[in-house]
Amino acid sequence: MTGSELRDLLVRDLAKSHGGGTARWRKIVGGVKVYSRDTHAHCNWDIRPAGAIHEVAIVERSIDAIRARYPFVDQG
């Protein structure tokens, strides 16, 4: 899985479970930063959501669930 595929998965999951359009969630989620596995041994990606406090909290809970399934992604 690539970083962009992970973002798409997260956005689809958020729209399905919390309503709203994918464009709205894509804006809140922002981008996926992918790091080297050499320096990040447990998880090599990060997302910094931006939006209202309750929206960020929703995204962060979803990120935790997805990180458990996909701790590593490829650049892209």
PyMOL Python script that loads the backbone (N, CA, C, O; Angstrom):
from pymol import cmd

cmd.read_pdbstr("""\
ATOM      1  N   MET A   1       0.847  -1.165   0.000  1.00  0.00           N
ATOM      2  CA  MET A   1       0.000   0.000   0.000  1.00  0.00           C
ATOM      3  C   MET A   1       0.896   1.233   0.000  1.00  0.00           C
ATOM      4  O   MET A   1       1.933   1.261   0.663  1.00  0.00           O
ATOM      5  N   THR A   2       0.485   2.244  -0.748  1.00  0.00           N
ATOM      6  CA  THR A   2       1.220   3.505  -0.790  1.00  0.00           C
ATOM      7  C   THR A   2       0.564   4.515   0.145  1.00  0.00           C
ATOM      8  O   THR A   2      -0.543   4.291   0.637  1.00  0.00           O
ATOM      9  N   GLY A   3       1.249   5.619   0.385  1.00  0.00           N
ATOM     10  CA  GLY A   3       0.694   6.674   1.216  1.00  0.00           C
ATOM     11  C   GLY A   3      -0.601   7.237   0.655  1.00  0.00           C
ATOM     12  O   GLY A   3      -1.535   7.506   1.409  1.00  0.00           O
ATOM     13  N   SER A   4      -0.669   7.419  -0.656  1.00  0.00           N
ATOM     14  CA  SER A   4      -1.892   7.957  -1.261  1.00  0.00           C
ATOM     15  C   SER A   4      -3.039   6.949  -1.193  1.00  0.00           C
ATOM     16  O   SER A   4      -4.194   7.340  -1.019  1.00  0.00           O
ATOM     17  N   GLU A   5      -2.736   5.670  -1.326  1.00  0.00           N
ATOM     18  CA  GLU A   5      -3.775   4.644  -1.180  1.00  0.00           C
ATOM     19  C   GLU A   5      -4.292   4.600   0.257  1.00  0.00           C
ATOM     20  O   GLU A   5      -5.488   4.425   0.487  1.00  0.00           O
ATOM     21  N   LEU A   6      -3.387   4.759   1.220  1.00  0.00           N
ATOM     22  CA  LEU A   6      -3.779   4.780   2.627  1.00  0.00           C
ATOM     23  C   LEU A   6      -4.696   5.978   2.894  1.00  0.00           C
ATOM     24  O   LEU A   6      -5.700   5.847   3.594  1.00  0.00           O
ATOM     25  N   ARG A   7      -4.352   7.137   2.339  1.00  0.00           N
ATOM     26  CA  ARG A   7      -5.197   8.333   2.499  1.00  0.00           C
ATOM     27  C   ARG A   7      -6.577   8.095   1.901  1.00  0.00           C
ATOM     28  O   ARG A   7      -7.586   8.439   2.516  1.00  0.00           O
ATOM     29  N   ASP A   8      -6.629   7.513   0.717  1.00  0.00           N
ATOM     30  CA  ASP A   8      -7.918   7.215   0.080  1.00  0.00           C
ATOM     31  C   ASP A   8      -8.750   6.267   0.938  1.00  0.00           C
ATOM     32  O   ASP A   8      -9.956   6.463   1.084  1.00  0.00           O
ATOM     33  N   LEU A   9      -8.123   5.252   1.501  1.00  0.00           N
ATOM     34  CA  LEU A   9      -8.814   4.302   2.373  1.00  0.00           C
ATOM     35  C   LEU A   9      -9.377   5.013   3.600  1.00  0.00           C
ATOM     36  O   LEU A   9     -10.531   4.800   3.970  1.00  0.00           O
ATOM     37  N   LEU A  10      -8.573   5.848   4.222  1.00  0.00           N
ATOM     38  CA  LEU A  10      -9.002   6.591   5.401  1.00  0.00           C
ATOM     39  C   LEU A  10     -10.185   7.506   5.071  1.00  0.00           C
ATOM     40  O   LEU A  10     -11.168   7.547   5.812  1.00  0.00           O
ATOM     41  N   VAL A  11     -10.087   8.228   3.974  1.00  0.00           N
ATOM     42  CA  VAL A  11     -11.154   9.154   3.574  1.00  0.00           C
ATOM     43  C   VAL A  11     -12.453   8.399   3.297  1.00  0.00           C
ATOM     44  O   VAL A  11     -13.522   8.826   3.733  1.00  0.00           O
ATOM     45  N   ARG A  12     -12.368   7.293   2.583  1.00  0.00           N
ATOM     46  CA  ARG A  12     -13.577   6.490   2.306  1.00  0.00           C
ATOM     47  C   ARG A  12     -14.196   5.970   3.602  1.00  0.00           C
ATOM     48  O   ARG A  12     -15.414   6.015   3.774  1.00  0.00           O
ATOM     49  N   ASP A  13     -13.356   5.477   4.513  1.00  0.00           N
ATOM     50  CA  ASP A  13     -13.854   4.974   5.803  1.00  0.00           C
ATOM     51  C   ASP A  13     -14.537   6.081   6.606  1.00  0.00           C
ATOM     52  O   ASP A  13     -15.583   5.850   7.211  1.00  0.00           O
ATOM     53  N   LEU A  14     -13.959   7.268   6.615  1.00  0.00           N
ATOM     54  CA  LEU A  14     -14.537   8.386   7.350  1.00  0.00           C
ATOM     55  C   LEU A  14     -15.875   8.809   6.760  1.00  0.00           C
ATOM     56  O   LEU A  14     -16.833   9.041   7.497  1.00  0.00           O
ATOM     57  N   ALA A  15     -15.946   8.910   5.448  1.00  0.00           N
ATOM     58  CA  ALA A  15     -17.195   9.304   4.794  1.00  0.00           C
ATOM     59  C   ALA A  15     -18.290   8.270   5.047  1.00  0.00           C
ATOM     60  O   ALA A  15     -19.450   8.620   5.265  1.00  0.00           O
ATOM     61  N   LYS A  16     -17.912   7.008   5.016  1.00  0.00           N
ATOM     62  CA  LYS A  16     -18.888   5.944   5.236  1.00  0.00           C
ATOM     63  C   LYS A  16     -19.373   5.906   6.686  1.00  0.00           C
ATOM     64  O   LYS A  16     -20.570   5.756   6.933  1.00  0.00           O
ATOM     65  N   SER A  17     -18.463   6.040   7.636  1.00  0.00           N
ATOM     66  CA  SER A  17     -18.837   5.881   9.034  1.00  0.00           C
ATOM     67  C   SER A  17     -19.343   7.166   9.696  1.00  0.00           C
ATOM     68  O   SER A  17     -20.060   7.097  10.694  1.00  0.00           O
ATOM     69  N   HIS A  18     -18.983   8.330   9.162  1.00  0.00           N
ATOM     70  CA  HIS A  18     -19.360   9.584   9.811  1.00  0.00           C
ATOM     71  C   HIS A  18     -20.122  10.539   8.900  1.00  0.00           C
ATOM     72  O   HIS A  18     -20.472  11.645   9.311  1.00  0.00           O
ATOM     73  N   GLY A  19     -20.379  10.118   7.673  1.00  0.00           N
ATOM     74  CA  GLY A  19     -21.136  10.959   6.757  1.00  0.00           C
ATOM     75  C   GLY A  19     -20.296  12.078   6.166  1.00  0.00           C
ATOM     76  O   GLY A  19     -19.110  12.216   6.465  1.00  0.00           O
ATOM     77  N   GLY A  20     -20.925  12.858   5.335  1.00  0.00           N
ATOM     78  CA  GLY A  20     -20.200  13.928   4.656  1.00  0.00           C
ATOM     79  C   GLY A  20     -19.523  13.401   3.408  1.00  0.00           C
ATOM     80  O   GLY A  20     -19.391  12.191   3.221  1.00  0.00           O
ATOM     81  N   GLY A  21     -19.105  14.296   2.578  1.00  0.00           N
ATOM     82  CA  GLY A  21     -18.472  13.906   1.327  1.00  0.00           C
ATOM     83  C   GLY A  21     -16.998  13.609   1.482  1.00  0.00           C
ATOM     84  O   GLY A  21     -16.363  14.023   2.452  1.00  0.00           O
ATOM     85  N   THR A  22     -16.463  12.888   0.517  1.00  0.00           N
ATOM     86  CA  THR A  22     -15.040  12.553   0.561  1.00  0.00           C
ATOM     87  C   THR A  22     -14.177  13.795   0.407  1.00  0.00           C
ATOM     88  O   THR A  22     -13.077  13.843   0.958  1.00  0.00           O
ATOM     89  N   ALA A  23     -14.643  14.805  -0.328  1.00  0.00           N
ATOM     90  CA  ALA A  23     -13.851  16.033  -0.490  1.00  0.00           C
ATOM     91  C   ALA A  23     -13.647  16.722   0.854  1.00  0.00           C
ATOM     92  O   ALA A  23     -12.562  17.224   1.147  1.00  0.00           O
ATOM     93  N   ARG A  24     -14.688  16.740   1.657  1.00  0.00           N
ATOM     94  CA  ARG A  24     -14.592  17.349   2.994  1.00  0.00           C
ATOM     95  C   ARG A  24     -13.578  16.614   3.852  1.00  0.00           C
ATOM     96  O   ARG A  24     -12.715  17.239   4.469  1.00  0.00           O
ATOM     97  N   TRP A  25     -13.674  15.291   3.895  1.00  0.00           N
ATOM     98  CA  TRP A  25     -12.749  14.515   4.717  1.00  0.00           C
ATOM     99  C   TRP A  25     -11.324  14.575   4.167  1.00  0.00           C
ATOM    100  O   TRP A  25     -10.366  14.588   4.940  1.00  0.00           O
ATOM    101  N   ARG A  26     -11.176  14.612   2.852  1.00  0.00           N
ATOM    102  CA  ARG A  26      -9.839  14.704   2.250  1.00  0.00           C
ATOM    103  C   ARG A  26      -9.146  15.993   2.707  1.00  0.00           C
ATOM    104  O   ARG A  26      -7.946  15.994   2.984  1.00  0.00           O
ATOM    105  N   LYS A  27      -9.907  17.083   2.784  1.00  0.00           N
ATOM    106  CA  LYS A  27      -9.355  18.364   3.236  1.00  0.00           C
ATOM    107  C   LYS A  27      -8.936  18.288   4.705  1.00  0.00           C
ATOM    108  O   LYS A  27      -7.884  18.806   5.079  1.00  0.00           O
ATOM    109  N   ILE A  28      -9.748  17.651   5.527  1.00  0.00           N
ATOM    110  CA  ILE A  28      -9.445  17.530   6.956  1.00  0.00           C
ATOM    111  C   ILE A  28      -8.234  16.633   7.181  1.00  0.00           C
ATOM    112  O   ILE A  28      -7.360  16.948   7.988  1.00  0.00           O
ATOM    113  N   VAL A  29      -8.188  15.513   6.463  1.00  0.00           N
ATOM    114  CA  VAL A  29      -7.093  14.548   6.629  1.00  0.00           C
ATOM    115  C   VAL A  29      -5.763  15.152   6.193  1.00  0.00           C
ATOM    116  O   VAL A  29      -4.755  14.977   6.879  1.00  0.00           O
ATOM    117  N   GLY A  30      -5.743  15.854   5.074  1.00  0.00           N
ATOM    118  CA  GLY A  30      -4.491  16.401   4.559  1.00  0.00           C
ATOM    119  C   GLY A  30      -3.664  15.312   3.903  1.00  0.00           C
ATOM    120  O   GLY A  30      -4.208  14.345   3.371  1.00  0.00           O
ATOM    121  N   GLY A  31      -2.369  15.466   3.941  1.00  0.00           N
ATOM    122  CA  GLY A  31      -1.475  14.523   3.275  1.00  0.00           C
ATOM    123  C   GLY A  31      -0.896  13.485   4.214  1.00  0.00           C
ATOM    124  O   GLY A  31      -0.995  13.596   5.436  1.00  0.00           O
ATOM    125  N   VAL A  32      -0.296  12.482   3.620  1.00  0.00           N
ATOM    126  CA  VAL A  32       0.388  11.428   4.371  1.00  0.00           C
ATOM    127  C   VAL A  32       1.889  11.643   4.208  1.00  0.00           C
ATOM    128  O   VAL A  32       2.400  11.687   3.089  1.00  0.00           O
ATOM    129  N   LYS A  33       2.576  11.774   5.312  1.00  0.00           N
ATOM    130  CA  LYS A  33       4.026  11.896   5.297  1.00  0.00           C
ATOM    131  C   LYS A  33       4.619  10.507   5.514  1.00  0.00           C
ATOM    132  O   LYS A  33       4.348   9.859   6.525  1.00  0.00           O
ATOM    133  N   VAL A  34       5.424  10.057   4.566  1.00  0.00           N
ATOM    134  CA  VAL A  34       6.038   8.734   4.648  1.00  0.00           C
ATOM    135  C   VAL A  34       7.519   8.897   4.997  1.00  0.00           C
ATOM    136  O   VAL A  34       8.233   9.681   4.372  1.00  0.00           O
ATOM    137  N   TYR A  35       7.964   8.150   5.995  1.00  0.00           N
ATOM    138  CA  TYR A  35       9.342   8.196   6.470  1.00  0.00           C
ATOM    139  C   TYR A  35      10.065   6.902   6.110  1.00  0.00           C
ATOM    140  O   TYR A  35       9.442   5.910   5.731  1.00  0.00           O
ATOM    141  N   SER A  36      11.364   6.932   6.232  1.00  0.00           N
ATOM    142  CA  SER A  36      12.179   5.752   5.981  1.00  0.00           C
ATOM    143  C   SER A  36      11.945   4.705   7.067  1.00  0.00           C
ATOM    144  O   SER A  36      11.811   5.043   8.243  1.00  0.00           O
ATOM    145  N   ARG A  37      11.896   3.462   6.676  1.00  0.00           N
ATOM    146  CA  ARG A  37      11.766   2.382   7.664  1.00  0.00           C
ATOM    147  C   ARG A  37      13.025   2.255   8.514  1.00  0.00           C
ATOM    148  O   ARG A  37      12.981   1.703   9.613  1.00  0.00           O
ATOM    149  N   ASP A  38      14.143   2.762   8.009  1.00  0.00           N
ATOM    150  CA  ASP A  38      15.398   2.711   8.766  1.00  0.00           C
ATOM    151  C   ASP A  38      15.320   3.564  10.029  1.00  0.00           C
ATOM    152  O   ASP A  38      15.918   3.218  11.048  1.00  0.00           O
ATOM    153  N   THR A  39      14.597   4.660   9.969  1.00  0.00           N
ATOM    154  CA  THR A  39      14.510   5.562  11.117  1.00  0.00           C
ATOM    155  C   THR A  39      13.186   5.442  11.868  1.00  0.00           C
ATOM    156  O   THR A  39      13.047   5.985  12.964  1.00  0.00           O
ATOM    157  N   HIS A  40      12.229   4.748  11.297  1.00  0.00           N
ATOM    158  CA  HIS A  40      10.918   4.586  11.928  1.00  0.00           C
ATOM    159  C   HIS A  40      10.552   3.095  11.915  1.00  0.00           C
ATOM    160  O   HIS A  40       9.867   2.614  11.012  1.00  0.00           O
ATOM    161  N   ALA A  41      11.019   2.398  12.919  1.00  0.00           N
ATOM    162  CA  ALA A  41      10.935   0.935  12.948  1.00  0.00           C
ATOM    163  C   ALA A  41       9.538   0.387  13.236  1.00  0.00           C
ATOM    164  O   ALA A  41       9.261  -0.767  12.909  1.00  0.00           O
ATOM    165  N   HIS A  42       8.663   1.172  13.831  1.00  0.00           N
ATOM    166  CA  HIS A  42       7.344   0.650  14.208  1.00  0.00           C
ATOM    167  C   HIS A  42       6.222   1.123  13.295  1.00  0.00           C
ATOM    168  O   HIS A  42       5.205   0.443  13.160  1.00  0.00           O
ATOM    169  N   CYS A  43       6.394   2.265  12.678  1.00  0.00           N
ATOM    170  CA  CYS A  43       5.383   2.824  11.774  1.00  0.00           C
ATOM    171  C   CYS A  43       6.077   3.914  10.967  1.00  0.00           C
ATOM    172  O   CYS A  43       6.740   4.781  11.535  1.00  0.00           O
ATOM    173  N   ASN A  44       5.928   3.874   9.651  1.00  0.00           N
ATOM    174  CA  ASN A  44       6.681   4.830   8.841  1.00  0.00           C
ATOM    175  C   ASN A  44       5.834   5.920   8.192  1.00  0.00           C
ATOM    176  O   ASN A  44       6.252   6.512   7.197  1.00  0.00           O
ATOM    177  N   TRP A  45       4.663   6.191   8.732  1.00  0.00           N
ATOM    178  CA  TRP A  45       3.845   7.258   8.155  1.00  0.00           C
ATOM    179  C   TRP A  45       3.160   8.071   9.246  1.00  0.00           C
ATOM    180  O   TRP A  45       2.997   7.626  10.382  1.00  0.00           O
ATOM    181  N   ASP A  46       2.766   9.290   8.853  1.00  0.00           N
ATOM    182  CA  ASP A  46       2.101  10.183   9.792  1.00  0.00           C
ATOM    183  C   ASP A  46       1.111  11.051   9.029  1.00  0.00           C
ATOM    184  O   ASP A  46       1.331  11.399   7.869  1.00  0.00           O
ATOM    185  N   ILE A  47       0.025  11.391   9.695  1.00  0.00           N
ATOM    186  CA  ILE A  47      -0.996  12.287   9.164  1.00  0.00           C
ATOM    187  C   ILE A  47      -1.271  13.323  10.241  1.00  0.00           C
ATOM    188  O   ILE A  47      -1.424  12.980  11.414  1.00  0.00           O
ATOM    189  N   ARG A  48      -1.332  14.587   9.847  1.00  0.00           N
ATOM    190  CA  ARG A  48      -1.642  15.684  10.767  1.00  0.00           C
ATOM    191  C   ARG A  48      -2.954  16.338  10.326  1.00  0.00           C
ATOM    192  O   ARG A  48      -2.935  17.296   9.553  1.00  0.00           O
ATOM    193  N   PRO A  49      -4.092  15.831  10.807  1.00  0.00           N
ATOM    194  CA  PRO A  49      -5.379  16.387  10.379  1.00  0.00           C
ATOM    195  C   PRO A  49      -5.568  17.823  10.861  1.00  0.00           C
ATOM    196  O   PRO A  49      -4.997  18.232  11.871  1.00  0.00           O
ATOM    197  N   ALA A  50      -6.375  18.577  10.125  1.00  0.00           N
ATOM    198  CA  ALA A  50      -6.686  19.956  10.486  1.00  0.00           C
ATOM    199  C   ALA A  50      -8.177  20.176  10.302  1.00  0.00           C
ATOM    200  O   ALA A  50      -8.759  19.752   9.303  1.00  0.00           O
ATOM    201  N   GLY A  51      -8.780  20.831  11.255  1.00  0.00           N
ATOM    202  CA  GLY A  51     -10.214  21.101  11.193  1.00  0.00           C
ATOM    203  C   GLY A  51     -10.733  21.389  12.580  1.00  0.00           C
ATOM    204  O   GLY A  51      -9.969  21.710  13.490  1.00  0.00           O
ATOM    205  N   ALA A  52     -12.033  21.273  12.735  1.00  0.00           N
ATOM    206  CA  ALA A  52     -12.641  21.463  14.053  1.00  0.00           C
ATOM    207  C   ALA A  52     -12.160  20.367  15.007  1.00  0.00           C
ATOM    208  O   ALA A  52     -11.780  19.278  14.575  1.00  0.00           O
ATOM    209  N   ILE A  53     -12.181  20.664  16.292  1.00  0.00           N
ATOM    210  CA  ILE A  53     -11.679  19.734  17.303  1.00  0.00           C
ATOM    211  C   ILE A  53     -12.345  18.365  17.191  1.00  0.00           C
ATOM    212  O   ILE A  53     -11.663  17.343  17.264  1.00  0.00           O
ATOM    213  N   HIS A  54     -13.657  18.329  17.016  1.00  0.00           N
ATOM    214  CA  HIS A  54     -14.343  17.039  16.938  1.00  0.00           C
ATOM    215  C   HIS A  54     -13.986  16.294  15.656  1.00  0.00           C
ATOM    216  O   HIS A  54     -13.950  15.064  15.653  1.00  0.00           O
ATOM    217  N   GLU A  55     -13.722  17.012  14.570  1.00  0.00           N
ATOM    218  CA  GLU A  55     -13.318  16.359  13.317  1.00  0.00           C
ATOM    219  C   GLU A  55     -11.929  15.754  13.448  1.00  0.00           C
ATOM    220  O   GLU A  55     -11.695  14.632  13.000  1.00  0.00           O
ATOM    221  N   VAL A  56     -11.015  16.485  14.053  1.00  0.00           N
ATOM    222  CA  VAL A  56      -9.653  15.979  14.260  1.00  0.00           C
ATOM    223  C   VAL A  56      -9.689  14.747  15.155  1.00  0.00           C
ATOM    224  O   VAL A  56      -8.963  13.785  14.907  1.00  0.00           O
ATOM    225  N   ALA A  57     -10.515  14.763  16.179  1.00  0.00           N
ATOM    226  CA  ALA A  57     -10.632  13.607  17.077  1.00  0.00           C
ATOM    227  C   ALA A  57     -11.142  12.380  16.321  1.00  0.00           C
ATOM    228  O   ALA A  57     -10.646  11.273  16.531  1.00  0.00           O
ATOM    229  N   ILE A  58     -12.120  12.570  15.452  1.00  0.00           N
ATOM    230  CA  ILE A  58     -12.651  11.468  14.635  1.00  0.00           C
ATOM    231  C   ILE A  58     -11.551  10.897  13.752  1.00  0.00           C
ATOM    232  O   ILE A  58     -11.379   9.681  13.671  1.00  0.00           O
ATOM    233  N   VAL A  59     -10.809  11.780  13.090  1.00  0.00           N
ATOM    234  CA  VAL A  59      -9.735  11.332  12.191  1.00  0.00           C
ATOM    235  C   VAL A  59      -8.661  10.603  12.978  1.00  0.00           C
ATOM    236  O   VAL A  59      -8.177   9.562  12.532  1.00  0.00           O
ATOM    237  N   GLU A  60      -8.279  11.116  14.126  1.00  0.00           N
ATOM    238  CA  GLU A  60      -7.218  10.472  14.905  1.00  0.00           C
ATOM    239  C   GLU A  60      -7.621   9.077  15.380  1.00  0.00           C
ATOM    240  O   GLU A  60      -6.783   8.176  15.419  1.00  0.00           O
ATOM    241  N   ARG A  61      -8.878   8.888  15.737  1.00  0.00           N
ATOM    242  CA  ARG A  61      -9.335   7.534  16.111  1.00  0.00           C
ATOM    243  C   ARG A  61      -9.270   6.598  14.899  1.00  0.00           C
ATOM    244  O   ARG A  61      -8.884   5.436  15.030  1.00  0.00           O
ATOM    245  N   SER A  62      -9.639   7.095  13.744  1.00  0.00           N
ATOM    246  CA  SER A  62      -9.576   6.281  12.526  1.00  0.00           C
ATOM    247  C   SER A  62      -8.132   5.979  12.147  1.00  0.00           C
ATOM    248  O   SER A  62      -7.825   4.880  11.685  1.00  0.00           O
ATOM    249  N   ILE A  63      -7.252   6.947  12.340  1.00  0.00           N
ATOM    250  CA  ILE A  63      -5.828   6.733  12.063  1.00  0.00           C
ATOM    251  C   ILE A  63      -5.286   5.608  12.946  1.00  0.00           C
ATOM    252  O   ILE A  63      -4.543   4.753  12.464  1.00  0.00           O
ATOM    253  N   ASP A  64      -5.643   5.597  14.212  1.00  0.00           N
ATOM    254  CA  ASP A  64      -5.178   4.539  15.125  1.00  0.00           C
ATOM    255  C   ASP A  64      -5.610   3.161  14.633  1.00  0.00           C
ATOM    256  O   ASP A  64      -4.829   2.211  14.678  1.00  0.00           O
ATOM    257  N   ALA A  65      -6.842   3.051  14.167  1.00  0.00           N
ATOM    258  CA  ALA A  65      -7.346   1.765  13.677  1.00  0.00           C
ATOM    259  C   ALA A  65      -6.624   1.342  12.399  1.00  0.00           C
ATOM    260  O   ALA A  65      -6.276   0.172  12.240  1.00  0.00           O
ATOM    261  N   ILE A  66      -6.403   2.273  11.504  1.00  0.00           N
ATOM    262  CA  ILE A  66      -5.731   1.945  10.237  1.00  0.00           C
ATOM    263  C   ILE A  66      -4.258   1.650  10.477  1.00  0.00           C
ATOM    264  O   ILE A  66      -3.690   0.773   9.826  1.00  0.00           O
ATOM    265  N   ARG A  67      -3.630   2.372  11.402  1.00  0.00           N
ATOM    266  CA  ARG A  67      -2.216   2.134  11.695  1.00  0.00           C
ATOM    267  C   ARG A  67      -1.995   0.714  12.223  1.00  0.00           C
ATOM    268  O   ARG A  67      -0.954   0.111  11.961  1.00  0.00           O
ATOM    269  N   ALA A  68      -2.958   0.185  12.956  1.00  0.00           N
ATOM    270  CA  ALA A  68      -2.839  -1.182  13.459  1.00  0.00           C
ATOM    271  C   ALA A  68      -2.816  -2.190  12.307  1.00  0.00           C
ATOM    272  O   ALA A  68      -2.140  -3.216  12.391  1.00  0.00           O
ATOM    273  N   ARG A  69      -3.549  -1.898  11.238  1.00  0.00           N
ATOM    274  CA  ARG A  69      -3.589  -2.791  10.073  1.00  0.00           C
ATOM    275  C   ARG A  69      -2.451  -2.537   9.091  1.00  0.00           C
ATOM    276  O   ARG A  69      -1.957  -3.465   8.451  1.00  0.00           O
ATOM    277  N   TYR A  70      -2.038  -1.278   8.976  1.00  0.00           N
ATOM    278  CA  TYR A  70      -1.025  -0.892   7.984  1.00  0.00           C
ATOM    279  C   TYR A  70       0.048  -0.022   8.633  1.00  0.00           C
ATOM    280  O   TYR A  70       0.043   1.195   8.448  1.00  0.00           O
ATOM    281  N   PRO A  71       0.961  -0.618   9.387  1.00  0.00           N
ATOM    282  CA  PRO A  71       1.994   0.198  10.033  1.00  0.00           C
ATOM    283  C   PRO A  71       3.036   0.748   9.049  1.00  0.00           C
ATOM    284  O   PRO A  71       3.706   1.739   9.339  1.00  0.00           O
ATOM    285  N   PHE A  72       3.166   0.103   7.894  1.00  0.00           N
ATOM    286  CA  PHE A  72       4.144   0.531   6.903  1.00  0.00           C
ATOM    287  C   PHE A  72       3.484   0.733   5.552  1.00  0.00           C
ATOM    288  O   PHE A  72       2.647  -0.065   5.130  1.00  0.00           O
ATOM    289  N   VAL A  73       3.873   1.818   4.874  1.00  0.00           N
ATOM    290  CA  VAL A  73       3.401   2.079   3.520  1.00  0.00           C
ATOM    291  C   VAL A  73       4.612   2.451   2.666  1.00  0.00           C
ATOM    292  O   VAL A  73       5.681   2.791   3.172  1.00  0.00           O
ATOM    293  N   ASP A  74       4.403   2.375   1.377  1.00  0.00           N
ATOM    294  CA  ASP A  74       5.436   2.787   0.426  1.00  0.00           C
ATOM    295  C   ASP A  74       5.200   4.228   0.017  1.00  0.00           C
ATOM    296  O   ASP A  74       4.087   4.743   0.120  1.00  0.00           O
ATOM    297  N   GLN A  75       6.257   4.869  -0.446  1.00  0.00           N
ATOM    298  CA  GLN A  75       6.152   6.233  -0.946  1.00  0.00           C
ATOM    299  C   GLN A  75       5.198   6.252  -2.139  1.00  0.00           C
ATOM    300  O   GLN A  75       5.195   5.329  -2.953  1.00  0.00           O
ATOM    301  N   GLY A  76       4.416   7.272  -2.233  1.00  0.00           N
ATOM    302  CA  GLY A  76       3.543   7.395  -3.412  1.00  0.00           C
ATOM    303  C   GLY A  76       2.142   7.787  -3.090  1.00  0.00           C
ATOM    304  O   GLY A  76       1.315   7.922  -3.993  1.00  0.00           O
TER     305      GLY A  76
END
""", "prot")
cmd.dss("prot")
cmd.show_as("cartoon", "prot")
cmd.util.cbc("prot")
cmd.orient("prot")
